Amino acid sequence: MESLQIRLTPQVIKKVDELVEQGVYSNRNEAVRDAVRRLVFNYEALSHTKVLREEISSKLKGKSASKLIKDAREEEDRI
């Protein structure tokens, strides 16, 4: 495992310490590691959502809601 040095404000450190005191995390390192994992996971999820939204939006161009519903039903019937 690699080491990474970071600087945090005293207010953030206090909040992290409170989480440790409450037993949410065993120590500061675990809290920061979890925060970074969540950041990466959320960023990846957001990226996938953006790609899906772009794909859907490209298929929806110029179609009315009733046309989309009709197309979806026809697709479902084919399956």
PDB file as gemmi writes it, atoms N, CA and C in Angstrom:
CRYST1    1.000    1.000    1.000  90.00  90.00  90.00 P 1                      
ATOM      1  N   MET A   1       0.846  -1.166   0.000  1.00  0.00           N  
ATOM      2  CA  MET A   1       0.000   0.000   0.000  1.00  0.00           C  
ATOM      3  C   MET A   1       0.896   1.235   0.000  1.00  0.00           C  
ATOM      4  N   GLU A   2       0.547   2.199  -0.846  1.00  0.00           N  
ATOM      5  CA  GLU A   2       1.323   3.432  -0.906  1.00  0.00           C  
ATOM      6  C   GLU A   2       0.841   4.426   0.141  1.00  0.00           C  
ATOM      7  N   SER A   3       1.715   5.349   0.459  1.00  0.00           N  
ATOM      8  CA  SER A   3       1.400   6.386   1.436  1.00  0.00           C  
ATOM      9  C   SER A   3       1.145   7.700   0.703  1.00  0.00           C  
ATOM     10  N   LEU A   4       0.250   8.501   1.255  1.00  0.00           N  
ATOM     11  CA  LEU A   4      -0.102   9.782   0.655  1.00  0.00           C  
ATOM     12  C   LEU A   4      -0.245  10.800   1.783  1.00  0.00           C  
ATOM     13  N   GLN A   5       0.443  11.891   1.661  1.00  0.00           N  
ATOM     14  CA  GLN A   5       0.350  12.927   2.681  1.00  0.00           C  
ATOM     15  C   GLN A   5      -0.677  13.969   2.232  1.00  0.00           C  
ATOM     16  N   ILE A   6      -1.593  14.329   3.136  1.00  0.00           N  
ATOM     17  CA  ILE A   6      -2.595  15.344   2.806  1.00  0.00           C  
ATOM     18  C   ILE A   6      -2.663  16.378   3.923  1.00  0.00           C  
ATOM     19  N   ARG A   7      -3.175  17.537   3.589  1.00  0.00           N  
ATOM     20  CA  ARG A   7      -3.382  18.590   4.584  1.00  0.00           C  
ATOM     21  C   ARG A   7      -4.872  18.872   4.658  1.00  0.00           C  
ATOM     22  N   LEU A   8      -5.383  18.900   5.882  1.00  0.00           N  
ATOM     23  CA  LEU A   8      -6.798  19.179   6.107  1.00  0.00           C  
ATOM     24  C   LEU A   8      -6.934  20.337   7.092  1.00  0.00           C  
ATOM     25  N   THR A   9      -8.048  21.027   6.985  1.00  0.00           N  
ATOM     26  CA  THR A   9      -8.288  22.126   7.928  1.00  0.00           C  
ATOM     27  C   THR A   9      -8.541  21.556   9.320  1.00  0.00           C  
ATOM     28  N   PRO A  10      -8.293  22.351  10.344  1.00  0.00           N  
ATOM     29  CA  PRO A  10      -8.569  21.884  11.706  1.00  0.00           C  
ATOM     30  C   PRO A  10     -10.033  21.462  11.902  1.00  0.00           C  
ATOM     31  N   GLN A  11     -10.946  22.130  11.213  1.00  0.00           N  
ATOM     32  CA  GLN A  11     -12.370  21.791  11.344  1.00  0.00           C  
ATOM     33  C   GLN A  11     -12.660  20.397  10.784  1.00  0.00           C  
ATOM     34  N   VAL A  12     -12.044  20.074   9.661  1.00  0.00           N  
ATOM     35  CA  VAL A  12     -12.256  18.757   9.061  1.00  0.00           C  
ATOM     36  C   VAL A  12     -11.617  17.682   9.949  1.00  0.00           C  
ATOM     37  N   ILE A  13     -10.439  17.953  10.445  1.00  0.00           N  
ATOM     38  CA  ILE A  13      -9.769  16.989  11.335  1.00  0.00           C  
ATOM     39  C   ILE A  13     -10.621  16.747  12.579  1.00  0.00           C  
ATOM     40  N   LYS A  14     -11.213  17.800  13.107  1.00  0.00           N  
ATOM     41  CA  LYS A  14     -12.080  17.660  14.287  1.00  0.00           C  
ATOM     42  C   LYS A  14     -13.259  16.748  13.969  1.00  0.00           C  
ATOM     43  N   LYS A  15     -13.871  16.928  12.796  1.00  0.00           N  
ATOM     44  CA  LYS A  15     -15.007  16.080  12.404  1.00  0.00           C  
ATOM     45  C   LYS A  15     -14.574  14.625  12.224  1.00  0.00           C  
ATOM     46  N   VAL A  16     -13.407  14.413  11.625  1.00  0.00           N  
ATOM     47  CA  VAL A  16     -12.885  13.058  11.459  1.00  0.00           C  
ATOM     48  C   VAL A  16     -12.643  12.436  12.833  1.00  0.00           C  
ATOM     49  N   ASP A  17     -12.033  13.187  13.736  1.00  0.00           N  
ATOM     50  CA  ASP A  17     -11.780  12.692  15.094  1.00  0.00           C  
ATOM     51  C   ASP A  17     -13.086  12.345  15.813  1.00  0.00           C  
ATOM     52  N   GLU A  18     -14.129  13.130  15.576  1.00  0.00           N  
ATOM     53  CA  GLU A  18     -15.432  12.834  16.183  1.00  0.00           C  
ATOM     54  C   GLU A  18     -15.966  11.496  15.677  1.00  0.00           C  
ATOM     55  N   LEU A  19     -15.791  11.230  14.378  1.00  0.00           N  
ATOM     56  CA  LEU A  19     -16.223   9.943  13.833  1.00  0.00           C  
ATOM     57  C   LEU A  19     -15.450   8.789  14.454  1.00  0.00           C  
ATOM     58  N   VAL A  20     -14.163   9.016  14.689  1.00  0.00           N  
ATOM     59  CA  VAL A  20     -13.339   7.984  15.338  1.00  0.00           C  
ATOM     60  C   VAL A  20     -13.803   7.783  16.781  1.00  0.00           C  
ATOM     61  N   GLU A  21     -14.039   8.872  17.489  1.00  0.00           N  
ATOM     62  CA  GLU A  21     -14.503   8.781  18.884  1.00  0.00           C  
ATOM     63  C   GLU A  21     -15.849   8.076  18.992  1.00  0.00           C  
ATOM     64  N   GLN A  22     -16.713   8.273  17.994  1.00  0.00           N  
ATOM     65  CA  GLN A  22     -18.031   7.633  17.993  1.00  0.00           C  
ATOM     66  C   GLN A  22     -17.952   6.163  17.602  1.00  0.00           C  
ATOM     67  N   GLY A  23     -16.779   5.729  17.156  1.00  0.00           N  
ATOM     68  CA  GLY A  23     -16.603   4.335  16.776  1.00  0.00           C  
ATOM     69  C   GLY A  23     -16.986   4.035  15.331  1.00  0.00           C  
ATOM     70  N   VAL A  24     -17.266   5.087  14.553  1.00  0.00           N  
ATOM     71  CA  VAL A  24     -17.605   4.876  13.146  1.00  0.00           C  
ATOM     72  C   VAL A  24     -16.381   4.334  12.400  1.00  0.00           C  
ATOM     73  N   TYR A  25     -15.214   4.850  12.739  1.00  0.00           N  
ATOM     74  CA  TYR A  25     -13.939   4.392  12.162  1.00  0.00           C  
ATOM     75  C   TYR A  25     -12.984   4.088  13.304  1.00  0.00           C  
ATOM     76  N   SER A  26     -12.053   3.180  13.035  1.00  0.00           N  
ATOM     77  CA  SER A  26     -11.103   2.812  14.083  1.00  0.00           C  
ATOM     78  C   SER A  26      -9.995   3.855  14.254  1.00  0.00           C  
ATOM     79  N   ASN A  27      -9.722   4.611  13.186  1.00  0.00           N  
ATOM     80  CA  ASN A  27      -8.704   5.657  13.273  1.00  0.00           C  
ATOM     81  C   ASN A  27      -8.863   6.634  12.114  1.00  0.00           C  
ATOM     82  N   ARG A  28      -8.072   7.687  12.119  1.00  0.00           N  
ATOM     83  CA  ARG A  28      -8.142   8.709  11.066  1.00  0.00           C  
ATOM     84  C   ARG A  28      -7.873   8.120   9.686  1.00  0.00           C  
ATOM     85  N   ASN A  29      -6.876   7.237   9.613  1.00  0.00           N  
ATOM     86  CA  ASN A  29      -6.523   6.649   8.316  1.00  0.00           C  
ATOM     87  C   ASN A  29      -7.704   5.928   7.681  1.00  0.00           C  
ATOM     88  N   GLU A  30      -8.419   5.140   8.491  1.00  0.00           N  
ATOM     89  CA  GLU A  30      -9.576   4.407   7.969  1.00  0.00           C  
ATOM     90  C   GLU A  30     -10.646   5.375   7.467  1.00  0.00           C  
ATOM     91  N   ALA A  31     -10.862   6.459   8.187  1.00  0.00           N  
ATOM     92  CA  ALA A  31     -11.863   7.447   7.782  1.00  0.00           C  
ATOM     93  C   ALA A  31     -11.493   8.083   6.445  1.00  0.00           C  
ATOM     94  N   VAL A  32     -10.241   8.458   6.297  1.00  0.00           N  
ATOM     95  CA  VAL A  32      -9.797   9.102   5.056  1.00  0.00           C  
ATOM     96  C   VAL A  32      -9.822   8.100   3.902  1.00  0.00           C  
ATOM     97  N   ARG A  33      -9.383   6.863   4.149  1.00  0.00           N  
ATOM     98  CA  ARG A  33      -9.427   5.841   3.093  1.00  0.00           C  
ATOM     99  C   ARG A  33     -10.860   5.620   2.616  1.00  0.00           C  
ATOM    100  N   ASP A  34     -11.795   5.554   3.573  1.00  0.00           N  
ATOM    101  CA  ASP A  34     -13.191   5.356   3.208  1.00  0.00           C  
ATOM    102  C   ASP A  34     -13.713   6.549   2.401  1.00  0.00           C  
ATOM    103  N   ALA A  35     -13.337   7.753   2.796  1.00  0.00           N  
ATOM    104  CA  ALA A  35     -13.773   8.947   2.071  1.00  0.00           C  
ATOM    105  C   ALA A  35     -13.256   8.930   0.632  1.00  0.00           C  
ATOM    106  N   VAL A  36     -12.014   8.529   0.452  1.00  0.00           N  
ATOM    107  CA  VAL A  36     -11.436   8.481  -0.898  1.00  0.00           C  
ATOM    108  C   VAL A  36     -12.108   7.388  -1.722  1.00  0.00           C  
ATOM    109  N   ARG A  37     -12.353   6.222  -1.120  1.00  0.00           N  
ATOM    110  CA  ARG A  37     -13.059   5.146  -1.838  1.00  0.00           C  
ATOM    111  C   ARG A  37     -14.436   5.620  -2.292  1.00  0.00           C  
ATOM    112  N   ARG A  38     -15.157   6.305  -1.399  1.00  0.00           N  
ATOM    113  CA  ARG A  38     -16.484   6.813  -1.746  1.00  0.00           C  
ATOM    114  C   ARG A  38     -16.401   7.856  -2.857  1.00  0.00           C  
ATOM    115  N   LEU A  39     -15.397   8.705  -2.811  1.00  0.00           N  
ATOM    116  CA  LEU A  39     -15.210   9.715  -3.852  1.00  0.00           C  
ATOM    117  C   LEU A  39     -15.016   9.042  -5.208  1.00  0.00           C  
ATOM    118  N   VAL A  40     -14.142   8.056  -5.254  1.00  0.00           N  
ATOM    119  CA  VAL A  40     -13.855   7.343  -6.503  1.00  0.00           C  
ATOM    120  C   VAL A  40     -15.103   6.613  -6.993  1.00  0.00           C  
ATOM    121  N   PHE A  41     -15.801   5.921  -6.094  1.00  0.00           N  
ATOM    122  CA  PHE A  41     -17.015   5.195  -6.470  1.00  0.00           C  
ATOM    123  C   PHE A  41     -18.065   6.158  -7.015  1.00  0.00           C  
ATOM    124  N   ASN A  42     -18.293   7.264  -6.323  1.00  0.00           N  
ATOM    125  CA  ASN A  42     -19.295   8.236  -6.771  1.00  0.00           C  
ATOM    126  C   ASN A  42     -18.928   8.856  -8.107  1.00  0.00           C  
ATOM    127  N   TYR A  43     -17.660   9.138  -8.309  1.00  0.00           N  
ATOM    128  CA  TYR A  43     -17.212   9.714  -9.574  1.00  0.00           C  
ATOM    129  C   TYR A  43     -17.442   8.727 -10.711  1.00  0.00           C  
ATOM    130  N   GLU A  44     -17.102   7.453 -10.479  1.00  0.00           N  
ATOM    131  CA  GLU A  44     -17.304   6.435 -11.503  1.00  0.00           C  
ATOM    132  C   GLU A  44     -18.790   6.263 -11.807  1.00  0.00           C  
ATOM    133  N   ALA A  45     -19.623   6.249 -10.768  1.00  0.00           N  
ATOM    134  CA  ALA A  45     -21.066   6.114 -10.970  1.00  0.00           C  
ATOM    135  C   ALA A  45     -21.608   7.303 -11.746  1.00  0.00           C  
ATOM    136  N   LEU A  46     -21.141   8.488 -11.421  1.00  0.00           N  
ATOM    137  CA  LEU A  46     -21.577   9.691 -12.123  1.00  0.00           C  
ATOM    138  C   LEU A  46     -21.155   9.639 -13.585  1.00  0.00           C  
ATOM    139  N   SER A  47     -19.944   9.162 -13.844  1.00  0.00           N  
ATOM    140  CA  SER A  47     -19.457   9.041 -15.220  1.00  0.00           C  
ATOM    141  C   SER A  47     -20.322   8.076 -16.020  1.00  0.00           C  
ATOM    142  N   HIS A  48     -20.668   6.923 -15.404  1.00  0.00           N  
ATOM    143  CA  HIS A  48     -21.518   5.950 -16.088  1.00  0.00           C  
ATOM    144  C   HIS A  48     -22.904   6.537 -16.343  1.00  0.00           C  
ATOM    145  N   THR A  49     -23.420   7.280 -15.382  1.00  0.00           N  
ATOM    146  CA  THR A  49     -24.731   7.915 -15.538  1.00  0.00           C  
ATOM    147  C   THR A  49     -24.704   8.913 -16.683  1.00  0.00           C  
ATOM    148  N   LYS A  50     -23.624   9.666 -16.780  1.00  0.00           N  
ATOM    149  CA  LYS A  50     -23.502  10.649 -17.855  1.00  0.00           C  
ATOM    150  C   LYS A  50     -23.491   9.952 -19.216  1.00  0.00           C  
ATOM    151  N   VAL A  51     -22.755   8.861 -19.327  1.00  0.00           N  
ATOM    152  CA  VAL A  51     -22.687   8.112 -20.585  1.00  0.00           C  
ATOM    153  C   VAL A  51     -24.072   7.583 -20.942  1.00  0.00           C  
ATOM    154  N   LEU A  52     -24.773   7.002 -19.972  1.00  0.00           N  
ATOM    155  CA  LEU A  52     -26.115   6.488 -20.233  1.00  0.00           C  
ATOM    156  C   LEU A  52     -27.069   7.600 -20.648  1.00  0.00           C  
ATOM    157  N   ARG A  53     -26.982   8.729 -19.959  1.00  0.00           N  
ATOM    158  CA  ARG A  53     -27.851   9.864 -20.288  1.00  0.00           C  
ATOM    159  C   ARG A  53     -27.592  10.333 -21.716  1.00  0.00           C  
ATOM    160  N   GLU A  54     -26.328  10.381 -22.117  1.00  0.00           N  
ATOM    161  CA  GLU A  54     -25.989  10.803 -23.479  1.00  0.00           C  
ATOM    162  C   GLU A  54     -26.507   9.804 -24.509  1.00  0.00           C  
ATOM    163  N   GLU A  55     -26.388   8.503 -24.196  1.00  0.00           N  
ATOM    164  CA  GLU A  55     -26.892   7.485 -25.118  1.00  0.00           C  
ATOM    165  C   GLU A  55     -28.408   7.583 -25.263  1.00  0.00           C  
ATOM    166  N   ILE A  56     -29.086   7.728 -24.148  1.00  0.00           N  
ATOM    167  CA  ILE A  56     -30.550   7.832 -24.179  1.00  0.00           C  
ATOM    168  C   ILE A  56     -30.969   9.081 -24.922  1.00  0.00           C  
ATOM    169  N   SER A  57     -30.317  10.186 -24.612  1.00  0.00           N  
ATOM    170  CA  SER A  57     -30.686  11.440 -25.247  1.00  0.00           C  
ATOM    171  C   SER A  57     -30.471  11.413 -26.747  1.00  0.00           C  
ATOM    172  N   SER A  58     -29.448  10.695 -27.214  1.00  0.00           N  
ATOM    173  CA  SER A  58     -29.229  10.613 -28.657  1.00  0.00           C  
ATOM    174  C   SER A  58     -30.341   9.813 -29.335  1.00  0.00           C  
ATOM    175  N   LYS A  59     -30.918   8.859 -28.615  1.00  0.00           N  
ATOM    176  CA  LYS A  59     -32.001   8.061 -29.176  1.00  0.00           C  
ATOM    177  C   LYS A  59     -33.344   8.786 -29.114  1.00  0.00           C  
ATOM    178  N   LEU A  60     -33.455   9.769 -28.236  1.00  0.00           N  
ATOM    179  CA  LEU A  60     -34.728  10.461 -28.039  1.00  0.00           C  
ATOM    180  C   LEU A  60     -34.922  11.664 -28.948  1.00  0.00           C  
ATOM    181  N   LYS A  61     -33.911  12.075 -29.632  1.00  0.00           N  
ATOM    182  CA  LYS A  61     -33.982  13.296 -30.437  1.00  0.00           C  
ATOM    183  C   LYS A  61     -35.184  13.273 -31.376  1.00  0.00           C  
ATOM    184  N   GLY A  62     -36.029  14.296 -31.242  1.00  0.00           N  
ATOM    185  CA  GLY A  62     -37.140  14.484 -32.149  1.00  0.00           C  
ATOM    186  C   GLY A  62     -38.322  13.553 -31.948  1.00  0.00           C  
ATOM    187  N   LYS A  63     -38.301  12.703 -30.938  1.00  0.00           N  
ATOM    188  CA  LYS A  63     -39.411  11.785 -30.723  1.00  0.00           C  
ATOM    189  C   LYS A  63     -40.335  12.331 -29.638  1.00  0.00           C  
ATOM    190  N   SER A  64     -41.622  12.192 -29.881  1.00  0.00           N  
ATOM    191  CA  SER A  64     -42.598  12.603 -28.869  1.00  0.00           C  
ATOM    192  C   SER A  64     -42.719  11.503 -27.827  1.00  0.00           C  
ATOM    193  N   ALA A  65     -43.321  11.831 -26.699  1.00  0.00           N  
ATOM    194  CA  ALA A  65     -43.503  10.857 -25.623  1.00  0.00           C  
ATOM    195  C   ALA A  65     -44.356   9.683 -26.102  1.00  0.00           C  
ATOM    196  N   SER A  66     -45.423   9.977 -26.845  1.00  0.00           N  
ATOM    197  CA  SER A  66     -46.295   8.887 -27.308  1.00  0.00           C  
ATOM    198  C   SER A  66     -45.555   7.971 -28.284  1.00  0.00           C  
ATOM    199  N   LYS A  67     -44.705   8.535 -29.128  1.00  0.00           N  
ATOM    200  CA  LYS A  67     -43.913   7.742 -30.063  1.00  0.00           C  
ATOM    201  C   LYS A  67     -42.925   6.860 -29.300  1.00  0.00           C  
ATOM    202  N   LEU A  68     -42.297   7.421 -28.256  1.00  0.00           N  
ATOM    203  CA  LEU A  68     -41.351   6.635 -27.450  1.00  0.00           C  
ATOM    204  C   LEU A  68     -42.059   5.460 -26.779  1.00  0.00           C  
ATOM    205  N   ILE A  69     -43.256   5.715 -26.240  1.00  0.00           N  
ATOM    206  CA  ILE A  69     -44.009   4.650 -25.575  1.00  0.00           C  
ATOM    207  C   ILE A  69     -44.398   3.576 -26.590  1.00  0.00           C  
ATOM    208  N   LYS A  70     -44.863   3.994 -27.740  1.00  0.00           N  
ATOM    209  CA  LYS A  70     -45.246   3.053 -28.794  1.00  0.00           C  
ATOM    210  C   LYS A  70     -44.047   2.203 -29.204  1.00  0.00           C  
ATOM    211  N   ASP A  71     -42.896   2.845 -29.445  1.00  0.00           N  
ATOM    212  CA  ASP A  71     -41.679   2.115 -29.823  1.00  0.00           C  
ATOM    213  C   ASP A  71     -41.266   1.127 -28.744  1.00  0.00           C  
ATOM    214  N   ALA A  72     -41.357   1.545 -27.477  1.00  0.00           N  
ATOM    215  CA  ALA A  72     -40.978   0.674 -26.365  1.00  0.00           C  
ATOM    216  C   ALA A  72     -41.891  -0.540 -26.293  1.00  0.00           C  
ATOM    217  N   ARG A  73     -43.190  -0.324 -26.489  1.00  0.00           N  
ATOM    218  CA  ARG A  73     -44.127  -1.437 -26.468  1.00  0.00           C  
ATOM    219  C   ARG A  73     -43.887  -2.404 -27.622  1.00  0.00           C  
ATOM    220  N   GLU A  74     -43.597  -1.872 -28.781  1.00  0.00           N  
ATOM    221  CA  GLU A  74     -43.304  -2.740 -29.930  1.00  0.00           C  
ATOM    222  C   GLU A  74     -42.036  -3.547 -29.687  1.00  0.00           C  
ATOM    223  N   GLU A  75     -41.045  -2.899 -29.105  1.00  0.00           N  
ATOM    224  CA  GLU A  75     -39.794  -3.593 -28.778  1.00  0.00           C  
ATOM    225  C   GLU A  75     -40.055  -4.701 -27.773  1.00  0.00           C  
ATOM    226  N   GLU A  76     -40.878  -4.412 -26.774  1.00  0.00           N  
ATOM    227  CA  GLU A  76     -41.204  -5.396 -25.751  1.00  0.00           C  
ATOM    228  C   GLU A  76     -41.936  -6.585 -26.374  1.00  0.00           C  
ATOM    229  N   ASP A  77     -42.846  -6.315 -27.309  1.00  0.00           N  
ATOM    230  CA  ASP A  77     -43.593  -7.391 -27.961  1.00  0.00           C  
ATOM    231  C   ASP A  77     -42.685  -8.303 -28.782  1.00  0.00           C  
ATOM    232  N   ARG A  78     -41.606  -7.736 -29.328  1.00  0.00           N  
ATOM    233  CA  ARG A  78     -40.662  -8.529 -30.129  1.00  0.00           C  
ATOM    234  C   ARG A  78     -39.825  -9.461 -29.260  1.00  0.00           C  
ATOM    235  N   ILE A  79     -39.697  -9.115 -28.011  1.00  0.00           N  
ATOM    236  CA  ILE A  79     -38.811  -9.898 -27.113  1.00  0.00           C  
ATOM    237  C   ILE A  79     -39.485 -11.128 -26.585  1.00  0.00           C  
TER     238      ILE A  79                                                      
END                                                                             
